[in-house]
């Protein structure tokens, strides 16, 4: 039987907040993870794993976070089938209330100026890349790892207008009805799966240099 050519599109931000945050499982082997997600992996030939992310900015509260992410992306770059597509983070000032309840003495809600950081372009990059690949029919199956309902429209178009198979693996515990409605196959990712799909503690880069798993993720 001829294997289905399959591409994974991983929403890094959604995966992190749904499944990896506050865990030591962030040294994730994306190729192994993708294979483990498929219901019948022997029927698929994974031709690409596309990882959509943005490099976080230095934060004094988490001084090692940006360094750890840089090290991880460098490790991923040693895998031929993994493609990293970067967006960016935008930081802006916004006025927000300090408390949900108004002051008991004056009746006013106190406000203050804070910095807010938002990831930009990653979702658009993912949807655009997936639609372009589907239009060119470079694969038979298109897999999204995300729980973001915004991907329902491109999934619906690829499945019903182009006629190709779509699969969704949701990193969050709650079921996303819109994504499940517009895809050929839907599943919430088991919470213990990332722990079983980790990179080796030492990864050899294409230039021969060794890179080590961050201590915080050990």
Secondary structure as UniProt FT lines:
FT   STRAND          4..11
FT   HELIX           12..15
FT   HELIX           16..20
FT   TURN            21..22
FT   HELIX           30..37
FT   TURN            39..40
FT   HELIX           41..43
FT   STRAND          44..53
FT   TURN            60..61
FT   TURN            63..64
FT   HELIX           65..76
FT   TURN            77..78
FT   TURN            80..81
FT   STRAND          82..86
FT   STRAND          88..97
FT   TURN            104..106
FT   STRAND          111..120
FT   HELIX           122..136
FT   STRAND          141..145
FT   HELIX           149..151
FT   HELIX           152..157
FT   HELIX           158..162
FT   STRAND          165..170
FT   HELIX           177..181
FT   STRAND          185..188
FT   TURN            191..193
FT   HELIX           194..196
FT   STRAND          202..204
FT   TURN            206..207
FT   STRAND          210..212
FT   HELIX           215..217
//
